[in-house]
Amino acid sequence: MERKGKTFEELFGKEKADEIKSLLREKAKKQHLDGKYKPAERCSNCKCWMGKEHNCDEVRKNKSVAALNNPRRYWLGKKRPDVGEKVRLAFLKNGSTNNMKGKSKLEILHGDTKKLEEITSRTKETKKRKFLSGEIKVWNKGLTKDKDERIRLKEIKHSETILKKYQDKEYKERVLTGQFKTRKMTSYEKRLQDIITRNNLDYKFVGLGEIFIGGRVPDFVNCNGKKILIEVYEEYYKNHFFGSVENYEKKRFKHFKEYGWNTVFISGKELSDESKVIEKIKNEEDNFFQVRKE
């Protein structure tokens, strides 16, 4: 049966047509109440019924005007500033963006320490909040170089760069000086210092980075013109890191000997016998001008 161009009455008769129309009206009413049904609109420009793909000249014009009024439109065709953090966006308000690379935060803020403290505290709070909410995720949490190849490669790369930098003695000494600022005397160093002060020995503690000899820091040095230094150590750690105490003493002695220094090694166990410690130091002083075999 061909239906095109025919009414419901012609197809089904009057009674059946009325029944179908009432069902369709109820369905449309229900869709309208649910918000699913939207009546068709006529275009103000071409007066046609607008569908989903309706795109006449007037509609295109309205869309372009709306796009121009959008605040994001400001950046179209312009280069955004190369800023990766909200902190640095705050800095832009206080100065020029020219030559920002290589400058510290304090320089960008023109020395305003209060403003810097405010910004740093605000960023810390934001990061903490995002971390707790799960917005910031730590990708390497619980991973080690044995479990993940990326971490292993990163460690290798990091160690290689550090070794290259440490070949420069000035850089090495500068880094070590910063590290020794937070260091404190060990219990063995304090005990040896007490023995030195009680017996008026000419040695000074320099283990906090006062003196560097070839990029390494001794514990005590002679302050009476003799190039003698004292190293005090715990046997357990030297066995763990150097394989044996003999390896540690040999390596350390050889390094300082290259710069003309003789080394006296005193272990933690020897500190309990004060007379033995003094005798060891005195013997080295007496034999200072003799050539010591490595």
Contacts in CASP RR format, 6 or more apart in sequence:
PFRMAT RR
TARGET T0000
AUTHOR 0000-0000-0000
METHOD contacts of the structure
MODEL  1
MERKGKTFEELFGKEKADEIKSLLREKAKKQHLDGKYKPAERCSNCKCWM
GKEHNCDEVRKNKSVAALNNPRRYWLGKKRPDVGEKVRLAFLKNGSTNNM
KGKSKLEILHGDTKKLEEITSRTKETKKRKFLSGEIKVWNKGLTKDKDER
IRLKEIKHSETILKKYQDKEYKERVLTGQFKTRKMTSYEKRLQDIITRNN
LDYKFVGLGEIFIGGRVPDFVNCNGKKILIEVYEEYYKNHFFGSVENYEK
KRFKHFKEYGWNTVFISGKELSDESKVIEKIKNEEDNFFQVRKE
1 11 0 8 1.000
3 11 0 8 1.000
7 17 0 8 1.000
8 16 0 8 1.000
8 17 0 8 1.000
8 20 0 8 1.000
8 21 0 8 1.000
9 17 0 8 1.000
11 17 0 8 1.000
12 20 0 8 1.000
28 37 0 8 1.000
31 37 0 8 1.000
40 49 0 8 1.000
40 50 0 8 1.000
40 51 0 8 1.000
41 49 0 8 1.000
41 50 0 8 1.000
42 48 0 8 1.000
42 49 0 8 1.000
42 50 0 8 1.000
43 49 0 8 1.000
43 50 0 8 1.000
43 54 0 8 1.000
43 56 0 8 1.000
43 58 0 8 1.000
43 59 0 8 1.000
44 58 0 8 1.000
45 56 0 8 1.000
45 57 0 8 1.000
45 58 0 8 1.000
45 59 0 8 1.000
46 56 0 8 1.000
46 58 0 8 1.000
48 54 0 8 1.000
48 56 0 8 1.000
67 73 0 8 1.000
81 89 0 8 1.000
81 92 0 8 1.000
81 97 0 8 1.000
83 89 0 8 1.000
83 92 0 8 1.000
85 123 0 8 1.000
86 123 0 8 1.000
86 126 0 8 1.000
87 105 0 8 1.000
87 119 0 8 1.000
87 120 0 8 1.000
87 123 0 8 1.000
88 100 0 8 1.000
88 108 0 8 1.000
90 119 0 8 1.000
91 100 0 8 1.000
91 105 0 8 1.000
91 108 0 8 1.000
91 109 0 8 1.000
91 119 0 8 1.000
94 108 0 8 1.000
94 109 0 8 1.000
94 110 0 8 1.000
94 112 0 8 1.000
94 115 0 8 1.000
95 108 0 8 1.000
95 110 0 8 1.000
100 108 0 8 1.000
105 116 0 8 1.000
105 119 0 8 1.000
105 120 0 8 1.000
106 112 0 8 1.000
106 113 0 8 1.000
106 116 0 8 1.000
109 115 0 8 1.000
109 116 0 8 1.000
127 136 0 8 1.000
130 136 0 8 1.000
140 148 0 8 1.000
140 150 0 8 1.000
140 151 0 8 1.000
143 151 0 8 1.000
144 151 0 8 1.000
145 151 0 8 1.000
145 152 0 8 1.000
145 155 0 8 1.000
146 152 0 8 1.000
165 171 0 8 1.000
165 172 0 8 1.000
166 172 0 8 1.000
166 175 0 8 1.000
169 214 0 8 1.000
169 215 0 8 1.000
172 215 0 8 1.000
173 212 0 8 1.000
173 215 0 8 1.000
176 209 0 8 1.000
176 212 0 8 1.000
176 215 0 8 1.000
176 217 0 8 1.000
177 209 0 8 1.000
177 212 0 8 1.000
180 207 0 8 1.000
180 208 0 8 1.000
180 209 0 8 1.000
180 217 0 8 1.000
181 208 0 8 1.000
183 207 0 8 1.000
183 208 0 8 1.000
185 193 0 8 1.000
185 205 0 8 1.000
185 207 0 8 1.000
185 208 0 8 1.000
186 232 0 8 1.000
188 232 0 8 1.000
188 233 0 8 1.000
188 234 0 8 1.000
188 268 0 8 1.000
188 271 0 8 1.000
189 205 0 8 1.000
189 207 0 8 1.000
189 219 0 8 1.000
189 232 0 8 1.000
191 271 0 8 1.000
192 219 0 8 1.000
192 220 0 8 1.000
192 230 0 8 1.000
192 232 0 8 1.000
192 266 0 8 1.000
192 271 0 8 1.000
192 277 0 8 1.000
193 205 0 8 1.000
195 201 0 8 1.000
195 271 0 8 1.000
195 274 0 8 1.000
195 277 0 8 1.000
195 278 0 8 1.000
196 203 0 8 1.000
196 220 0 8 1.000
199 278 0 8 1.000
201 278 0 8 1.000
201 281 0 8 1.000
202 222 0 8 1.000
202 223 0 8 1.000
202 224 0 8 1.000
202 226 0 8 1.000
203 220 0 8 1.000
203 221 0 8 1.000
203 222 0 8 1.000
203 223 0 8 1.000
203 230 0 8 1.000
203 281 0 8 1.000
204 220 0 8 1.000
204 221 0 8 1.000
204 223 0 8 1.000
205 219 0 8 1.000
205 220 0 8 1.000
206 217 0 8 1.000
206 218 0 8 1.000
206 219 0 8 1.000
206 220 0 8 1.000
206 221 0 8 1.000
207 217 0 8 1.000
207 218 0 8 1.000
207 219 0 8 1.000
207 220 0 8 1.000
209 217 0 8 1.000
211 217 0 8 1.000
211 218 0 8 1.000
211 221 0 8 1.000
213 229 0 8 1.000
213 255 0 8 1.000
213 256 0 8 1.000
213 259 0 8 1.000
213 261 0 8 1.000
214 255 0 8 1.000
214 259 0 8 1.000
216 255 0 8 1.000
216 256 0 8 1.000
218 229 0 8 1.000
218 230 0 8 1.000
218 231 0 8 1.000
218 256 0 8 1.000
218 261 0 8 1.000
218 263 0 8 1.000
219 229 0 8 1.000
219 230 0 8 1.000
219 231 0 8 1.000
219 232 0 8 1.000
220 229 0 8 1.000
220 230 0 8 1.000
220 232 0 8 1.000
221 228 0 8 1.000
221 229 0 8 1.000
221 230 0 8 1.000
222 228 0 8 1.000
222 229 0 8 1.000
222 285 0 8 1.000
226 285 0 8 1.000
226 288 0 8 1.000
227 260 0 8 1.000
227 261 0 8 1.000
227 262 0 8 1.000
227 288 0 8 1.000
228 261 0 8 1.000
228 262 0 8 1.000
228 263 0 8 1.000
228 264 0 8 1.000
228 284 0 8 1.000
228 285 0 8 1.000
228 288 0 8 1.000
229 256 0 8 1.000
229 261 0 8 1.000
229 262 0 8 1.000
229 263 0 8 1.000
229 264 0 8 1.000
230 263 0 8 1.000
230 264 0 8 1.000
230 265 0 8 1.000
230 266 0 8 1.000
230 281 0 8 1.000
231 252 0 8 1.000
231 263 0 8 1.000
231 264 0 8 1.000
231 265 0 8 1.000
231 266 0 8 1.000
232 266 0 8 1.000
232 267 0 8 1.000
232 268 0 8 1.000
232 271 0 8 1.000
233 245 0 8 1.000
233 248 0 8 1.000
233 265 0 8 1.000
233 266 0 8 1.000
233 267 0 8 1.000
233 268 0 8 1.000
234 267 0 8 1.000
234 268 0 8 1.000
235 245 0 8 1.000
235 267 0 8 1.000
235 268 0 8 1.000
235 269 0 8 1.000
238 244 0 8 1.000
238 245 0 8 1.000
238 247 0 8 1.000
238 248 0 8 1.000
239 245 0 8 1.000
241 248 0 8 1.000
242 248 0 8 1.000
242 251 0 8 1.000
245 267 0 8 1.000
249 263 0 8 1.000
249 265 0 8 1.000
250 294 0 8 1.000
252 263 0 8 1.000
252 265 0 8 1.000
253 263 0 8 1.000
253 265 0 8 1.000
253 294 0 8 1.000
254 294 0 8 1.000
256 262 0 8 1.000
256 263 0 8 1.000
257 263 0 8 1.000
257 292 0 8 1.000
257 294 0 8 1.000
262 284 0 8 1.000
262 288 0 8 1.000
262 292 0 8 1.000
264 280 0 8 1.000
264 281 0 8 1.000
264 284 0 8 1.000
266 277 0 8 1.000
266 280 0 8 1.000
270 276 0 8 1.000
270 277 0 8 1.000
270 280 0 8 1.000
271 277 0 8 1.000
END
